[in-house]
Amino acid sequence: MIVPTFSDRSIPLFRAKSARQAMAEVGTSIEDVFRVDKPLSKYSYLYDISDTDESGKPKPTPKKNDSVALFKYLDSEFYGKISIGRPAQTFSVVFDTAWSNSWVPSSQCSFLNIPCMLHNKYNHKKSLSYQENGTAFVVNLGWSNLTGFLSTDDINLAHLKIKNQTFAEIVSVPLLYLFSKADGVLGMAYSSFSVDGVLPFFYNLVKQNLVAQPIFSFYINNDRTTDRAGNLFLGGADPKHYNGSMTFVPVTEKAYWQFKMSGVFIEVNVNTSVPFCVNGCDAIIDTSTTVISGPAKEVDRLNTILVAVPLALGRYKISWGGFELCLSAFVATDLAAPYDNLWALGAAFIGQYYTEFDLGKNRIGFAESYQ
């Protein structure tokens, strides 16, 4: 006779992703499903997808701070990740305080445009949240034109969703972007500097009540052992990345983030420093560049003190004992008036000083960075 025996058995259980989690990973939502699938729409009452509360009043959008990771490419470019539309289309972008408009390459660019072909391209036909605009977009960069047309869609940045953001789809990407790691640009300068009157994305963050304060801040590290470059903090400043209190300067021209600089000094030795920008000059913070640029005559003299040798395009190399050590962080520019005395402070400066941009009070704050 066969007698059955019983023993304990353990069956592992796994937690499956919820419908909301699965759809969030591909940039869509339950609202989208009900919108495009009519048979399912009768079950929409099971989900809280309304924009109003029980009394019919609009639900308040929670204010918050958020942080966007920045990455570096060859120590010459700093970029972060965004997604556009539903389902999400992902892009690497430069967060540029010297530019107001935002743009990404378009799927409508020609296959002959190699810089476009080598980058991620936005296809508005694949986005459920796309809204047509179609206004022609042309920007003369001096050495080439950036051409395309305007479109409107939702942009996801960290945990924030900016609804109905207008940006440019670029159909002709200049050759210089062939060497860029980033696909496009998210402009963070003042709205008065915007082409075609497009509202910059940070203005929309504030308008849509997505941040606690109309402030954003940049932290850039100097760690050469990692591709992590720092972060962009939205809604305030992150005190764990700076030491002491902020020193603030007022914005003097609401286009770039521009302010008055009283002087530039190169310390030759403990007792001697050489002054530049002697009677004061204009300066901007430019997060799209790694260098510090200034008027050609001033920068030429400055690099001479550093025993740097001129190269092309305003760059200089520093050698010692017959060995080439590095490129100078100071770059010469030759701009027309009224910007002929302008200095632009990029990552070489921000890497030393945590920088806060206060849109509400029109001021810029600086504090010594923790490294």
C-alpha positions in Angstrom: 0.0 0.0 0.0 1.3 3.4 -0.9 0.8 6.0 1.9 1.0 9.6 0.8 3.3 11.8 2.9 3.0 15.6 3.3 5.7 18.1 4.0 6.0 21.8 4.1 6.6 23.5 0.8 7.6 27.2 0.3 6.4 29.0 -2.8 8.1 32.4 -3.3 5.8 35.3 -4.0 6.8 38.3 -6.0 5.2 41.8 -6.0 4.1 42.7 -9.5 4.3 46.3 -10.7 1.0 48.2 -10.5 -0.6 49.4 -13.7 0.4 53.0 -12.8 4.0 52.0 -12.2 4.2 50.1 -15.5 2.7 53.0 -17.5 4.9 55.6 -15.7 8.0 53.7 -16.9 6.9 54.2 -20.6 5.7 57.8 -20.0 2.0 57.2 -20.3 -0.9 57.2 -17.8 -4.2 55.7 -17.0 -5.8 58.9 -18.3 -4.2 58.2 -21.7 -5.5 54.6 -21.8 -9.1 55.8 -21.1 -8.7 58.5 -23.7 -7.7 56.2 -26.5 -9.6 53.0 -25.5 -13.3 53.8 -25.5 -14.5 50.3 -24.2 -12.2 50.7 -21.1 -13.4 54.3 -20.4 -16.5 53.1 -18.7 -14.3 51.9 -15.8 -12.6 55.3 -15.3 -14.7 55.9 -12.2 -12.6 53.3 -10.5 -9.5 55.6 -10.7 -9.1 59.0 -9.3 -8.1 60.8 -12.5 -10.1 64.0 -12.0 -8.4 67.4 -11.7 -11.0 68.5 -9.1 -11.8 67.5 -5.5 -15.2 66.3 -4.2 -16.5 69.9 -4.0 -15.6 70.5 -7.7 -12.6 72.8 -6.8 -9.3 72.3 -8.7 -6.9 70.1 -6.8 -3.8 72.1 -5.6 -0.6 71.0 -7.2 2.0 70.2 -4.5 4.9 72.6 -4.4 8.3 70.8 -4.0 12.0 71.0 -4.6 13.7 68.6 -7.0 17.2 67.8 -8.1 18.4 66.9 -11.6 21.6 64.9 -12.0 24.2 66.4 -14.2 26.7 64.4 -16.2 29.9 65.5 -17.9 31.4 64.6 -21.3 35.2 65.0 -21.7 35.1 67.8 -19.1 33.8 70.0 -21.8 30.0 69.6 -21.6 27.5 69.2 -18.8 24.1 67.8 -19.4 21.0 66.1 -17.8 18.1 63.9 -18.8 14.6 64.9 -19.7 11.7 63.2 -21.5 9.1 64.8 -23.8 5.6 63.6 -24.6 3.5 60.5 -23.8 4.9 57.9 -24.3 8.2 59.4 -23.1 10.9 60.3 -25.6 14.2 60.7 -23.8 16.8 63.4 -24.5 20.1 64.6 -23.0 20.1 68.4 -22.8 22.3 71.3 -21.7 20.7 73.5 -19.0 21.7 76.9 -20.4 21.5 80.1 -18.4 22.7 82.1 -21.5 19.8 80.9 -23.7 16.0 81.3 -23.2 14.6 78.9 -25.8 14.5 75.1 -25.6 15.1 72.8 -28.5 15.7 69.2 -29.6 16.4 67.6 -33.0 13.3 66.7 -35.0 12.5 63.4 -36.7 11.8 65.6 -39.7 15.4 66.5 -40.2 17.1 65.3 -43.4 19.2 62.1 -43.3 21.9 64.3 -44.9 22.1 66.4 -41.7 24.6 64.2 -39.9 24.6 66.0 -36.5 20.8 65.4 -36.4 21.1 61.8 -37.4 23.6 61.1 -34.6 21.3 62.4 -31.9 18.0 61.4 -30.4 15.1 63.0 -32.4 11.6 64.0 -31.2 8.7 62.5 -33.2 5.6 64.5 -32.4 3.4 61.9 -34.3 4.2 59.4 -31.5 3.1 61.7 -28.6 -0.4 61.7 -27.3 0.2 65.0 -25.5 1.6 66.9 -28.6 0.0 70.1 -29.6 0.7 71.7 -33.0 2.2 75.2 -33.2 4.2 75.2 -36.5 5.7 78.7 -36.2 9.0 78.9 -38.0 12.1 79.1 -35.7 15.4 80.5 -37.0 18.3 81.6 -34.8 21.5 83.0 -36.3 24.4 81.6 -34.3 27.0 83.7 -36.1 28.7 80.7 -37.7 25.5 78.9 -38.7 21.7 78.9 -38.4 19.6 76.8 -36.1 16.3 76.3 -38.0 13.1 74.4 -37.3 9.6 75.1 -36.0 7.8 75.4 -32.7 5.8 72.6 -31.1 4.1 72.2 -27.7 4.2 69.1 -25.5 4.7 68.0 -21.9 8.2 67.8 -20.5 9.3 65.5 -17.7 12.2 66.7 -15.6 13.2 64.6 -12.6 9.9 64.1 -10.8 8.2 67.2 -12.3 6.0 67.3 -15.3 5.8 70.7 -17.1 2.6 70.7 -19.1 2.2 72.5 -22.5 5.8 73.6 -22.9 6.6 75.2 -26.2 10.0 74.4 -27.7 11.7 74.2 -31.1 12.0 71.1 -33.2 15.2 71.6 -35.1 15.3 70.2 -38.7 18.8 71.7 -39.5 21.3 71.1 -36.7 24.7 73.0 -37.2 27.8 70.9 -37.8 29.4 71.9 -34.6 26.8 69.8 -32.7 28.3 66.8 -34.3 30.7 66.7 -31.4 28.1 67.3 -28.7 27.0 64.6 -26.3 23.8 66.5 -25.6 20.9 66.3 -28.0 19.5 69.8 -27.3 19.1 72.7 -24.9 16.8 73.7 -22.1 17.0 77.5 -21.9 17.1 79.1 -18.5 17.7 82.8 -19.2 15.1 85.5 -18.9 12.0 85.5 -21.0 12.9 88.9 -22.6 15.7 87.1 -24.4 13.4 84.4 -25.9 13.0 84.1 -29.6 9.3 84.3 -30.8 8.2 85.2 -27.3 8.2 81.6 -26.1 7.9 81.3 -22.3 11.1 79.5 -20.9 10.5 76.2 -19.1 11.5 77.5 -15.6 8.8 80.2 -15.9 6.3 77.5 -16.6 7.6 75.5 -13.6 6.8 78.6 -11.4 3.5 79.3 -13.2 2.3 75.7 -12.8 3.1 75.8 -9.1 5.6 73.0 -9.3 8.4 74.5 -7.2 8.5 75.9 -3.7 10.4 79.1 -4.8 11.2 80.7 -8.1 14.9 79.7 -7.6 17.2 77.2 -9.2 20.8 76.5 -8.4 23.8 74.7 -9.9 26.4 72.6 -8.2 29.4 71.4 -10.3 32.0 69.1 -8.8 35.7 68.7 -9.7 35.8 65.0 -9.4 37.6 63.5 -12.4 37.0 59.9 -11.4 33.3 60.0 -12.2 31.0 61.1 -15.1 28.6 62.7 -12.5 29.1 66.4 -12.8 26.8 67.7 -10.0 23.2 68.7 -10.0 20.6 71.3 -10.9 18.4 72.0 -7.9 14.9 73.3 -8.7 13.0 75.4 -6.2 15.8 76.7 -4.0 19.4 75.9 -3.0 20.8 72.7 -1.6 22.9 73.6 1.6 24.7 70.3 1.6 26.7 71.5 -1.4 27.9 74.9 -0.2 29.7 76.3 2.8 28.5 79.4 4.8 26.0 81.9 3.6 25.2 83.3 0.1 26.6 86.5 -1.3 24.1 88.1 -3.6 24.4 90.5 -6.5 21.5 92.1 -8.3 20.7 91.2 -11.9 21.5 94.3 -14.0 20.0 93.2 -17.3 17.1 90.8 -17.5 18.2 88.9 -20.6 21.2 86.9 -19.6 21.8 86.4 -15.9 24.0 89.5 -15.9 25.6 91.5 -13.1 28.3 94.0 -12.4 31.7 92.7 -11.5 34.1 95.1 -9.7 37.3 93.5 -10.8 39.3 90.4 -11.7 42.7 89.7 -10.0 45.4 87.2 -10.8 47.6 86.5 -7.7 51.2 86.4 -8.9 52.6 85.7 -5.4 51.5 86.2 -1.8 52.1 89.9 -1.9 51.3 90.8 -5.6 48.2 90.6 -7.7 47.5 91.9 -11.2 44.1 93.6 -11.7 41.9 93.3 -14.8 38.4 94.8 -15.4 39.9 97.8 -13.5 36.9 100.1 -13.7 34.3 97.4 -13.4 32.7 95.4 -16.1 29.6 93.3 -17.0 29.6 89.6 -16.3 27.1 86.7 -16.9 26.9 83.2 -15.5 26.9 80.8 -18.5 26.2 77.1 -17.5 26.6 76.0 -21.1 30.3 76.5 -21.1 33.2 75.1 -19.1 35.5 78.2 -19.5 35.8 81.8 -18.3 35.7 84.1 -21.3 36.5 87.8 -21.5 37.6 90.7 -23.8 40.5 89.6 -26.0 42.9 92.2 -24.8 42.3 91.5 -21.1 42.5 87.7 -21.6 45.6 87.9 -23.8 47.4 89.8 -21.0 46.0 87.4 -18.3 47.2 84.3 -20.2 50.6 85.9 -20.7 51.0 86.1 -17.0 50.1 82.4 -16.8 52.8 81.7 -19.4 50.1 80.3 -21.7 50.6 79.9 -25.4 47.9 81.0 -27.9 46.1 78.4 -29.9 43.1 78.8 -32.2 39.6 80.1 -31.4 40.7 82.1 -28.4 42.2 79.2 -26.5 45.6 78.9 -24.8 47.7 76.0 -23.7 49.9 75.9 -20.6 53.2 74.2 -20.8 55.9 73.6 -18.2 59.4 72.2 -18.7 58.6 71.3 -22.3 55.4 69.3 -21.3 51.9 70.5 -22.3 50.0 70.5 -19.0 46.5 71.7 -19.9 44.4 74.2 -21.6 43.9 77.6 -19.9 40.4 78.1 -18.5 40.5 81.7 -19.8 39.3 82.2 -23.3 39.4 85.4 -25.4 36.3 86.7 -27.1 35.8 89.7 -29.4 32.2 90.8 -29.0 30.6 93.9 -30.5 29.2 96.7 -28.3 27.4 96.7 -25.8 28.9 93.4 -24.9 32.6 94.3 -25.7 33.6 94.3 -22.0 31.5 91.2 -21.1 32.9 88.3 -19.1 31.2 85.0 -19.1 31.7 82.7 -16.1 31.2 79.0 -16.9 31.9 75.8 -15.1 35.5 76.8 -14.2 33.9 79.3 -11.9 30.8 77.4 -10.9 32.9 74.5 -9.9 34.4 76.7 -7.1 31.2 78.6 -6.2 27.8 77.2 -5.8 25.5 79.5 -7.8 21.8 80.3 -7.1 19.5 82.0 -9.6 16.6 83.9 -8.0 14.0 84.7 -10.5 11.7 86.2 -7.9 14.1 88.7 -6.5 16.2 89.1 -9.7 19.5 88.3 -8.0 22.3 85.8 -8.2 23.8 84.1 -5.1 27.3 82.7 -4.7 28.8 80.5 -1.9 31.9 78.4 -1.7 31.2 74.9 -2.9 31.8 71.7 -0.9 33.8 69.3 -3.1 
